[in-house]
């Protein structure tokens, strides 16, 4: 399948709250994810980070609201509404992905 087809499946899954299922299906074993200037490489380490966010948050809605595809690069905006530590957070998150062989190999949160 093409990057566009795979991203559309990923997007639909995220919009339905299937975060970890999409992570397991579409993220490479050696994925590098960068947030707040800190990069983490490896699916296992990034799984822990993602899982901790989900376990420590009450997620009301996380939804991809726009995206642009350029070859194997995808940029998207995600609307996020969740609570963590009693604080309500509403924000728009910009994300850039690089895909190879049908999997995300790099993801950067801006």
C-alpha positions in Angstrom: 0.0 0.0 0.0 1.1 3.6 -0.6 2.1 6.1 2.1 -1.2 7.9 1.5 -3.2 4.7 2.0 -1.3 3.7 5.1 -1.6 7.3 6.6 -5.4 7.3 5.9 -5.7 4.1 8.0 -3.5 5.5 10.7 -5.5 8.7 10.7 -8.8 6.9 11.0 -7.5 4.7 13.8 -6.2 7.7 15.8 -9.5 9.5 15.3 -11.3 6.5 16.7 -8.9 6.4 19.8 -6.9 3.4 18.7 -3.6 5.0 19.5 -1.5 2.0 20.5 -3.0 -0.2 17.9 -1.9 2.3 15.2 1.5 2.6 16.9 2.0 -1.2 16.8 0.8 -1.5 13.2 2.6 1.5 11.5 5.7 2.3 13.5 9.1 0.8 12.6 11.2 -1.1 15.1 13.9 1.6 14.9 11.5 4.6 14.8 12.9 7.9 16.2 10.4 10.1 17.8 11.3 13.7 18.9 9.3 15.8 21.3 10.5 19.0 23.1 13.9 18.7 21.5 14.5 15.2 22.9 14.8 12.2 20.5 14.1 8.6 21.5 15.0 5.8 19.1 13.4 2.3 19.2 9.9 1.1 19.2 10.1 -0.3 22.7 11.3 2.9 24.3 8.7 4.9 22.4 6.0 2.5 23.2 6.7 3.1 26.9 6.4 6.9 26.4 3.2 6.6 24.5 1.7 4.1 26.9 2.6 6.3 29.9 0.9 9.3 28.3 -2.3 7.2 27.8 -2.2 5.7 31.3 -1.6 9.1 33.0 -4.2 11.1 31.0 -7.9 11.2 30.6 -8.3 11.6 26.9 -11.4 13.3 25.8 -10.5 13.6 22.1 -7.5 13.4 19.9 -8.2 13.9 16.3 -6.1 14.6 13.1 -7.8 17.7 11.7 -5.5 18.4 8.6 -2.7 16.7 6.7 -0.4 17.3 3.8 1.5 14.4 2.0 4.6 15.0 0.0 6.0 11.6 -1.2 7.0 9.7 2.0 6.7 12.8 4.2 3.5 13.6 6.0 2.7 16.7 8.0 -0.5 16.9 10.1 -2.2 18.8 12.8 -3.8 17.1 15.7 -6.5 18.6 17.9 -5.9 17.3 21.5 -8.3 17.6 24.4 -7.2 15.7 27.5 -6.6 16.0 31.3 -3.4 15.2 33.1 -2.7 15.7 36.8 -6.0 17.5 37.1 -5.2 20.1 34.4 -7.3 20.4 31.3 -5.3 20.7 28.1 -6.6 21.8 24.7 -4.0 22.3 22.0 -3.2 21.9 18.4 -0.1 19.7 17.9 1.9 19.9 14.6 3.5 16.5 13.7 5.9 15.6 10.9 6.4 12.0 9.8 8.8 10.2 7.5 7.6 6.9 6.1 9.7 4.1 4.6 8.4 0.7 3.4 4.9 1.4 4.8 6.1 2.3 8.3 6.8 5.5 10.2 10.6 5.8 10.7 10.7 9.3 12.1 8.1 11.4 13.9 8.6 14.9 15.2 6.2 16.8 17.4 6.5 20.6 17.0 
